[in-house]
Amino acid sequence: LCQQTGASVVLSVCEGGSVVTLDQAETRGGLHIVSDVGSRLPLYCTSQGKVFLANMSRAGAEALLRAQPMTQFTPHTVTDPSALMREIETCRANGYAIENGEYKIGLRSISAPVYTVEGEVRYTVSVIGMFRSVHSDEFQVAVNCVQDTARMISTALGYQKQEEPI
């Protein structure tokens, strides 16, 4: 995934109201843009956190957001819970989340859910890079690659997508 997108890749878990970095692969460029393994990141302004929020009940997501301060990291950080919940609904509908300079200026990321055999979202896989725009072709390619990788990992964990009833 790192080679396909030219961006750094992160595997994360949600723990105690934070995103925790489990593993990472960095691009060969000299710029260190991902968190160290074990680092804790906020839920509300990272694509990983938005995936976790989108895959819990609305009441659960709102409770988690109320339980922590929503610090303004950049001018793009969404700190209004209502506005954030609208974005979470978009993430839920799209099946992935993006972060557009909300945690670190200039960085953009895409995260997709990784499902366990029980059908629960326990992990996210993400690419983080200095993409020109979330509307660029390179960003859309990265979205597709992240979603494909998340599906592949989910399948390897034994997840089988349930067919929608007709």
Disulfide bonds with the S-S distance in Angstrom:
none
